[in-house]
Amino acid sequence: MRTKKGFKLREVCGEKILLAEGVENIDFSDIISMNASSAYLWEQVDGKDFTVEEMARLLTEQYEVEEAVALEDAKELANQWFKCGIIEI
């Protein structure tokens, strides 16, 4: 997987949101709000190839969470990101 180009994580009024930038994303009208863990993951994988397993590893390194829980959370988040159109497989 890889994050799509033209999406930038910004802090607006204390909330982390993902904004579309550039001509390639002109039709993207959603604003995606991210909690602390999803924003952390986005910052770690943005612009890189990554797997769900790598996302889970990042979660276990940053937070006190069991590997199995981190893997399920990473799978769910990757699926949500894919449905939103902000990552490519």
Z-matrix of the N, CA and C atoms (Angstrom, degrees):
N
C 1 1.448
C 2 1.515 1 108.47
N 3 1.326 2 113.52 1 160.54
C 4 1.462 3 119.59 2 178.03
C 5 1.521 4 108.25 3 -154.72
N 6 1.326 5 116.23 4 143.04
C 7 1.462 6 119.35 5 175.79
C 8 1.523 7 108.86 6 -69.33
N 9 1.321 8 116.25 7 144.92
C 10 1.461 9 120.22 8 177.00
C 11 1.523 10 109.59 9 -75.64
N 12 1.311 11 115.67 10 146.37
C 13 1.464 12 120.95 11 178.61
C 14 1.523 13 109.94 12 -68.63
N 15 1.301 14 114.71 13 150.60
C 16 1.454 15 120.05 14 173.45
C 17 1.515 16 114.91 15 93.00
N 18 1.307 17 118.18 16 10.25
C 19 1.461 18 121.14 17 176.24
C 20 1.515 19 108.44 18 -114.80
N 21 1.320 20 115.88 19 128.65
C 22 1.456 21 121.38 20 -177.35
C 23 1.520 22 109.91 21 -124.88
N 24 1.322 23 115.39 22 134.84
C 25 1.455 24 121.67 23 176.34
C 26 1.525 25 107.98 24 -84.27
N 27 1.306 26 115.75 25 125.49
C 28 1.469 27 121.73 26 -178.65
C 29 1.525 28 109.01 27 -130.52
N 30 1.318 29 115.41 28 155.48
C 31 1.460 30 120.05 29 173.02
C 32 1.520 31 107.62 30 -103.97
N 33 1.327 32 115.90 31 122.68
C 34 1.457 33 122.20 32 -179.26
C 35 1.529 34 107.42 33 -127.64
N 36 1.310 35 116.00 34 118.11
C 37 1.472 36 121.53 35 -179.95
C 38 1.527 37 111.18 36 53.18
N 39 1.315 38 116.87 37 40.69
C 40 1.447 39 122.07 38 177.09
C 41 1.514 40 115.09 39 79.74
N 42 1.318 41 117.97 40 3.56
C 43 1.464 42 121.72 41 -179.45
C 44 1.522 43 109.33 42 -115.64
N 45 1.350 44 116.06 43 137.38
C 46 1.468 45 120.95 44 177.69
C 47 1.521 46 108.33 45 -83.62
N 48 1.325 47 115.95 46 124.03
C 49 1.460 48 120.69 47 177.69
C 50 1.527 49 109.58 48 -132.32
N 51 1.311 50 114.57 49 152.22
C 52 1.450 51 121.58 50 178.16
C 53 1.518 52 107.93 51 -102.45
N 54 1.318 53 116.33 52 122.78
C 55 1.457 54 121.92 53 -178.36
C 56 1.516 55 110.77 54 -113.02
N 57 1.319 56 115.47 55 143.73
C 58 1.463 57 121.13 56 175.99
C 59 1.522 58 108.35 57 -86.80
N 60 1.317 59 115.48 58 134.98
C 61 1.465 60 121.49 59 177.88
C 62 1.518 61 108.68 60 -130.87
N 63 1.305 62 116.35 61 150.66
C 64 1.452 63 120.93 62 173.92
C 65 1.518 64 113.97 63 92.84
N 66 1.311 65 115.04 64 162.08
C 67 1.457 66 123.47 65 -176.88
C 68 1.527 67 111.87 66 -62.94
N 69 1.345 68 116.94 67 -36.07
C 70 1.461 69 119.87 68 -176.86
C 71 1.526 70 112.53 69 -64.58
N 72 1.319 71 117.86 70 -17.50
C 73 1.466 72 121.76 71 -178.71
C 74 1.525 73 112.16 72 -115.54
N 75 1.314 74 117.98 73 22.73
C 76 1.462 75 121.39 74 -175.31
C 77 1.525 76 112.55 75 -62.47
N 78 1.331 77 117.99 76 -27.98
C 79 1.459 78 121.19 77 179.75
C 80 1.524 79 113.03 78 -87.25
N 81 1.324 80 118.26 79 -2.63
C 82 1.460 81 121.73 80 -178.73
C 83 1.524 82 108.30 81 -82.74
N 84 1.324 83 116.45 82 113.69
C 85 1.468 84 120.08 83 -174.29
C 86 1.519 85 113.33 84 -110.55
N 87 1.330 86 118.10 85 3.70
C 88 1.458 87 120.62 86 -178.25
C 89 1.531 88 111.11 87 -87.22
N 90 1.318 89 114.85 88 150.33
C 91 1.452 90 121.91 89 168.52
C 92 1.516 91 105.00 90 -112.78
N 93 1.305 92 116.71 91 125.89
C 94 1.454 93 121.03 92 -176.27
C 95 1.519 94 108.78 93 -108.15
N 96 1.310 95 115.22 94 116.97
C 97 1.451 96 122.14 95 176.94
C 98 1.525 97 108.77 96 -88.97
N 99 1.317 98 116.38 97 137.06
C 100 1.464 99 120.28 98 -178.28
C 101 1.520 100 110.38 99 -123.54
N 102 1.336 101 115.34 100 139.07
C 103 1.452 102 119.22 101 173.08
C 104 1.528 103 108.39 102 -78.02
N 105 1.319 104 116.93 103 179.43
C 106 1.463 105 120.94 104 -174.49
C 107 1.522 106 112.52 105 -60.64
N 108 1.335 107 118.01 106 -43.05
C 109 1.466 108 119.41 107 -176.93
C 110 1.521 109 112.09 108 -71.94
N 111 1.325 110 118.80 109 -38.92
C 112 1.465 111 119.72 110 178.44
C 113 1.528 112 110.71 111 -69.61
N 114 1.330 113 117.74 112 -36.48
C 115 1.467 114 120.62 113 176.34
C 116 1.531 115 110.32 114 -64.93
N 117 1.327 116 116.39 115 -41.37
C 118 1.464 117 120.66 116 176.67
C 119 1.530 118 110.50 117 -58.81
N 120 1.332 119 116.15 118 -47.51
C 121 1.467 120 119.50 119 180.00
C 122 1.523 121 111.44 120 -62.55
N 123 1.335 122 117.22 121 -42.78
C 124 1.461 123 120.19 122 179.47
C 125 1.529 124 109.83 123 -58.73
N 126 1.320 125 116.64 124 -45.47
C 127 1.465 126 120.47 125 -179.66
C 128 1.525 127 111.59 126 -61.03
N 129 1.325 128 117.17 127 -35.48
C 130 1.461 129 121.46 128 -178.36
C 131 1.523 130 113.43 129 -75.65
N 132 1.330 131 118.06 130 -32.80
C 133 1.471 132 120.36 131 -173.96
C 134 1.528 133 113.50 132 -104.79
N 135 1.317 134 118.32 133 -10.12
C 136 1.461 135 121.16 134 -176.03
C 137 1.525 136 110.99 135 -57.22
N 138 1.323 137 114.85 136 125.33
C 139 1.461 138 121.51 137 177.61
C 140 1.518 139 114.87 138 81.53
N 141 1.340 140 117.01 139 6.71
C 142 1.462 141 120.89 140 -177.76
C 143 1.532 142 109.45 141 -124.89
N 144 1.324 143 115.64 142 157.23
C 145 1.454 144 119.78 143 168.53
C 146 1.517 145 107.24 144 -75.78
N 147 1.336 146 116.93 145 139.87
C 148 1.460 147 119.81 146 -179.61
C 149 1.521 148 109.75 147 -151.77
N 150 1.325 149 114.98 148 164.31
C 151 1.455 150 121.84 149 177.79
C 152 1.532 151 108.47 150 -122.35
N 153 1.309 152 115.26 151 166.60
C 154 1.464 153 120.80 152 175.89
C 155 1.528 154 109.19 153 -62.29
N 156 1.316 155 116.99 154 -37.35
C 157 1.463 156 120.69 155 178.85
C 158 1.524 157 111.31 156 -63.26
N 159 1.328 158 117.34 157 -37.77
C 160 1.466 159 120.02 158 176.89
C 161 1.527 160 110.71 159 -67.50
N 162 1.317 161 116.48 160 -38.85
C 163 1.458 162 119.75 161 176.20
C 164 1.530 163 110.45 162 -60.80
N 165 1.323 164 116.87 163 -43.03
C 166 1.466 165 121.46 164 179.09
C 167 1.528 166 110.54 165 -63.07
N 168 1.321 167 116.52 166 -42.14
C 169 1.468 168 120.43 167 178.22
C 170 1.519 169 110.62 168 -60.68
N 171 1.320 170 117.08 169 -43.67
C 172 1.465 171 121.08 170 177.89
C 173 1.531 172 111.23 171 -59.83
N 174 1.326 173 115.63 172 -40.58
C 175 1.467 174 119.09 173 178.53
C 176 1.523 175 111.62 174 -63.82
N 177 1.330 176 117.34 175 -43.01
C 178 1.470 177 119.64 176 -178.61
C 179 1.528 178 111.60 177 -69.40
N 180 1.330 179 117.31 178 -28.00
C 181 1.466 180 120.61 179 177.40
C 182 1.524 181 111.79 180 -74.69
N 183 1.327 182 116.84 181 -33.02
C 184 1.463 183 121.42 182 -174.81
C 185 1.533 184 112.78 183 -92.33
N 186 1.333 185 116.64 184 -32.29
C 187 1.462 186 121.47 185 -173.76
C 188 1.521 187 110.37 186 -126.68
N 189 1.304 188 115.85 187 156.69
C 190 1.465 189 120.62 188 175.32
C 191 1.524 190 108.29 189 -83.07
N 192 1.316 191 115.34 190 89.98
C 193 1.458 192 121.66 191 -177.72
C 194 1.530 193 108.36 192 -143.21
N 195 1.312 194 116.27 193 142.66
C 196 1.467 195 120.79 194 178.36
C 197 1.527 196 109.63 195 -69.34
N 198 1.326 197 114.90 196 150.81
C 199 1.465 198 120.71 197 -177.74
C 200 1.527 199 112.40 198 -57.19
N 201 1.328 200 117.06 199 -43.91
C 202 1.467 201 120.74 200 -178.24
C 203 1.521 202 111.36 201 -63.43
N 204 1.319 203 116.87 202 -40.01
C 205 1.473 204 121.47 203 178.54
C 206 1.527 205 109.64 204 -68.04
N 207 1.323 206 116.25 205 -43.53
C 208 1.467 207 120.50 206 179.05
C 209 1.521 208 111.03 207 -61.20
N 210 1.324 209 117.11 208 -39.82
C 211 1.465 210 120.81 209 -179.63
C 212 1.527 211 110.66 210 -65.96
N 213 1.314 212 117.76 211 -43.61
C 214 1.470 213 120.87 212 177.87
C 215 1.528 214 110.77 213 -63.67
N 216 1.327 215 116.88 214 -42.67
C 217 1.466 216 120.76 215 178.44
C 218 1.523 217 111.08 216 -63.61
N 219 1.334 218 116.61 217 -41.26
C 220 1.466 219 120.97 218 179.61
C 221 1.524 220 111.07 219 -65.00
N 222 1.335 221 116.76 220 -40.67
C 223 1.468 222 120.39 221 177.65
C 224 1.520 223 110.89 222 -62.03
N 225 1.321 224 115.92 223 -45.38
C 226 1.465 225 119.95 224 -179.55
C 227 1.528 226 111.36 225 -64.04
N 228 1.330 227 116.57 226 -43.10
C 229 1.458 228 119.86 227 -179.80
C 230 1.529 229 111.28 228 -65.68
N 231 1.320 230 117.46 229 -43.41
C 232 1.471 231 120.68 230 178.57
C 233 1.521 232 110.44 231 -60.78
N 234 1.316 233 117.02 232 -39.58
C 235 1.461 234 121.35 233 177.66
C 236 1.532 235 110.50 234 -63.80
N 237 1.311 236 117.73 235 -43.02
C 238 1.460 237 121.43 236 178.01
C 239 1.520 238 110.91 237 -63.53
N 240 1.329 239 116.93 238 -44.28
C 241 1.463 240 120.64 239 178.52
C 242 1.524 241 111.04 240 -61.52
N 243 1.338 242 116.95 241 -40.37
C 244 1.460 243 120.68 242 179.23
C 245 1.526 244 110.44 243 -64.12
N 246 1.336 245 116.62 244 -45.75
C 247 1.469 246 120.89 245 178.91
C 248 1.523 247 111.87 246 -61.22
N 249 1.327 248 117.13 247 -33.65
C 250 1.467 249 121.48 248 177.95
C 251 1.532 250 112.07 249 -76.13
N 252 1.316 251 116.66 250 -15.40
C 253 1.466 252 119.91 251 178.66
C 254 1.512 253 114.25 252 83.36
N 255 1.345 254 117.06 253 25.52
C 256 1.465 255 118.89 254 -177.76
C 257 1.526 256 112.88 255 -106.79
N 258 1.352 257 117.10 256 -3.37
C 259 1.462 258 121.01 257 171.95
C 260 1.524 259 108.65 258 -132.41
N 261 1.321 260 114.03 259 159.97
C 262 1.465 261 121.73 260 176.94
C 263 1.514 262 108.02 261 -120.41
N 264 1.325 263 114.91 262 146.33
C 265 1.467 264 118.76 263 177.61
C 266 1.517 265 109.01 264 -102.87
